[in-house]
Amino acid sequence: MTDAAPGTTPSTAPDTTAPAPDAAPVLNVPQEVLDHFAKLGVNPETFSGGHLGEKLGIRIVEASGDRVVGTMPVEGNQQPYGLLHGGASAALAETLGSIGAMLHAGPGRYAVGVDLNATHHRSATSGLVTGVATAVFKGRTAATYEIAITDDTGKRVTSCRLTCMLRDL
């Protein structure tokens, strides 16, 4: 396996700047992928989150094979103490990383998460969290993404790493 861009190194500090809440999605997604999901009746803003993503309120605001940004409300995704549920953060991270891996894999291929690591640094009790998935490694059969999840103030809530295997349909 080789890195996608020879001579470059992935950033170790991903840009966690949240997009404007009313910004239109910036989807660098091949039309055939959008058409495939449209036939299934799936909104492009939630296209890889599926039903779980819809239930969690995940919205994709930027997507490419190098970087995926999405938001998720804390409300409705809390554990009994009122804190953002760690599993919801993990689902957001896996959704964002999987979208990036799928876009990197290209048409006729799909991504399957095989390893997810999450470290929860602080709690979130309200508002939106924003996840930014940044490609760390993009190979022929695997892709790895770092996902930084921040709260409304830009403070990191969770750090994740996702590795996906890339398979032919």
C-alpha positions as CSV (number, residue, x, y, z in Angstrom):
1,M,0.0,0.0,0.0
2,T,1.2,3.5,-0.7
3,D,0.2,7.0,0.4
4,A,-2.0,8.9,-2.0
5,A,0.1,11.9,-2.4
6,P,3.8,11.1,-2.6
7,G,6.0,13.8,-1.0
8,T,3.3,15.1,1.3
9,T,2.6,14.3,4.9
10,P,-0.8,14.3,6.4
11,S,-1.5,17.0,9.0
12,T,-1.4,15.9,12.6
13,A,-3.6,18.8,13.6
14,P,-6.8,18.7,11.5
15,D,-8.7,21.9,10.9
16,T,-11.7,21.7,13.2
17,T,-13.2,24.9,12.2
18,A,-17.0,24.4,12.1
19,P,-18.8,25.5,9.0
20,A,-21.7,28.0,9.3
21,P,-24.8,26.2,10.5
22,D,-26.8,27.3,7.4
23,A,-24.0,26.6,4.9
24,A,-24.9,24.4,1.9
25,P,-23.1,21.1,1.8
26,V,-19.8,21.1,-0.1
27,L,-19.9,17.6,-1.5
28,N,-17.0,16.6,-3.8
29,V,-18.9,13.4,-4.5
30,P,-19.0,11.7,-8.0
31,Q,-22.4,12.1,-9.6
32,E,-22.8,8.4,-9.9
33,V,-22.5,8.0,-6.2
34,L,-25.1,10.7,-5.6
35,D,-27.4,9.1,-8.2
36,H,-27.0,5.7,-6.5
37,F,-28.1,7.1,-3.2
38,A,-30.9,9.2,-4.8
39,K,-32.4,6.1,-6.2
40,L,-32.5,4.7,-2.7
41,G,-34.3,7.9,-1.6
42,V,-31.4,9.1,0.6
43,N,-30.7,12.7,1.2
44,P,-27.0,13.6,0.2
45,E,-26.6,15.4,3.6
46,T,-27.0,12.0,5.3
47,F,-26.0,9.7,2.5
48,S,-23.6,7.4,4.3
49,G,-25.1,7.6,7.7
50,G,-28.2,5.7,6.6
51,H,-31.0,5.3,9.1
52,L,-28.7,5.4,12.1
53,G,-27.3,8.7,10.8
54,E,-30.8,10.1,10.4
55,K,-31.8,9.0,13.9
56,L,-28.7,10.6,15.4
57,G,-29.3,13.8,13.3
58,I,-25.9,13.6,11.5
59,R,-25.6,16.1,8.7
60,I,-22.7,16.1,6.2
61,V,-21.6,19.6,5.3
62,E,-18.4,18.8,3.3
63,A,-17.2,15.5,1.7
64,S,-14.2,14.4,-0.3
65,G,-11.7,11.6,-0.1
66,D,-9.3,13.8,1.9
67,R,-11.7,15.5,4.3
68,V,-15.2,15.0,5.6
69,V,-17.1,17.4,7.9
70,G,-20.4,16.7,9.6
71,T,-22.4,17.8,12.6
72,M,-24.6,16.1,15.1
73,P,-26.9,17.5,17.8
74,V,-26.1,16.7,21.4
75,E,-29.9,16.8,22.2
76,G,-31.3,13.3,21.7
77,N,-27.9,11.7,21.8
78,Q,-27.3,11.9,25.5
79,Q,-26.7,9.2,28.1
80,P,-28.8,9.3,31.3
81,Y,-26.6,12.0,33.0
82,G,-27.3,14.4,30.2
83,L,-23.8,14.1,28.5
84,L,-23.2,13.3,24.9
85,H,-23.2,9.5,24.6
86,G,-19.8,8.1,23.7
87,G,-21.4,5.7,21.3
88,A,-23.0,8.6,19.5
89,S,-19.6,10.2,19.1
90,A,-18.2,6.9,17.8
91,A,-21.1,6.6,15.3
92,L,-20.4,10.1,14.1
93,A,-16.7,9.3,13.7
94,E,-17.3,6.1,11.8
95,T,-19.8,7.7,9.5
96,L,-17.4,10.5,8.6
97,G,-14.4,8.3,8.1
98,S,-16.4,5.8,6.1
99,I,-17.6,8.4,3.8
100,G,-14.1,9.6,3.2
101,A,-12.9,6.0,2.6
102,M,-15.8,5.3,0.2
103,L,-15.0,8.4,-1.8
104,H,-11.3,7.5,-1.9
105,A,-12.1,3.9,-3.0
106,G,-14.0,5.2,-6.0
107,P,-16.9,3.8,-8.1
108,G,-17.5,0.0,-7.9
109,R,-15.9,-0.2,-4.5
110,Y,-17.0,0.1,-0.9
111,A,-15.5,0.7,2.5
112,V,-15.9,-1.5,5.6
113,G,-14.8,-0.2,9.0
114,V,-12.5,-2.7,10.7
115,D,-11.0,-0.7,13.5
116,L,-12.4,2.2,15.5
117,N,-10.6,3.9,18.4
118,A,-12.2,6.7,20.4
119,T,-10.8,8.7,23.3
120,H,-13.3,11.0,25.1
121,H,-11.7,14.1,26.5
122,R,-14.5,16.2,27.8
123,S,-18.3,16.2,27.9
124,A,-20.8,18.1,25.7
125,T,-24.3,18.7,27.1
126,S,-26.0,20.9,24.5
127,G,-25.6,22.4,21.0
128,L,-24.0,20.7,18.1
129,V,-20.8,18.8,17.9
130,T,-18.7,18.9,14.7
131,G,-16.6,16.1,13.4
132,V,-13.7,16.6,10.9
133,A,-12.3,13.4,9.4
134,T,-8.9,13.9,7.8
135,A,-7.2,11.2,5.7
136,V,-4.1,9.8,7.4
137,F,-3.5,7.0,4.9
138,K,-5.1,6.2,1.6
139,G,-4.0,3.0,0.0
140,R,-5.4,0.5,-2.5
141,T,-7.0,-1.9,0.0
142,A,-7.2,0.3,3.2
143,A,-7.8,3.8,4.3
144,T,-7.3,5.4,7.8
145,Y,-8.8,8.7,9.0
146,E,-8.3,10.8,12.1
147,I,-11.6,12.3,13.3
148,A,-11.6,15.3,15.7
149,I,-15.0,16.0,17.3
150,T,-15.4,19.4,18.8
151,D,-18.2,21.3,20.7
152,D,-19.8,24.6,19.8
153,T,-16.8,26.5,21.4
154,G,-14.2,24.6,19.4
155,K,-13.0,22.5,22.3
156,R,-12.1,18.9,21.4
157,V,-14.6,16.4,22.9
158,T,-13.4,13.2,21.3
159,S,-10.5,12.0,19.2
160,C,-11.0,9.0,17.0
161,R,-9.1,6.9,14.4
162,L,-10.9,4.7,11.9
163,T,-9.4,2.2,9.5
164,C,-11.5,0.8,6.6
165,M,-10.8,-2.0,4.3
166,L,-11.7,-1.2,0.7
167,R,-13.5,-3.9,-1.3
168,D,-14.8,-4.4,-4.8
169,L,-18.6,-4.6,-5.1
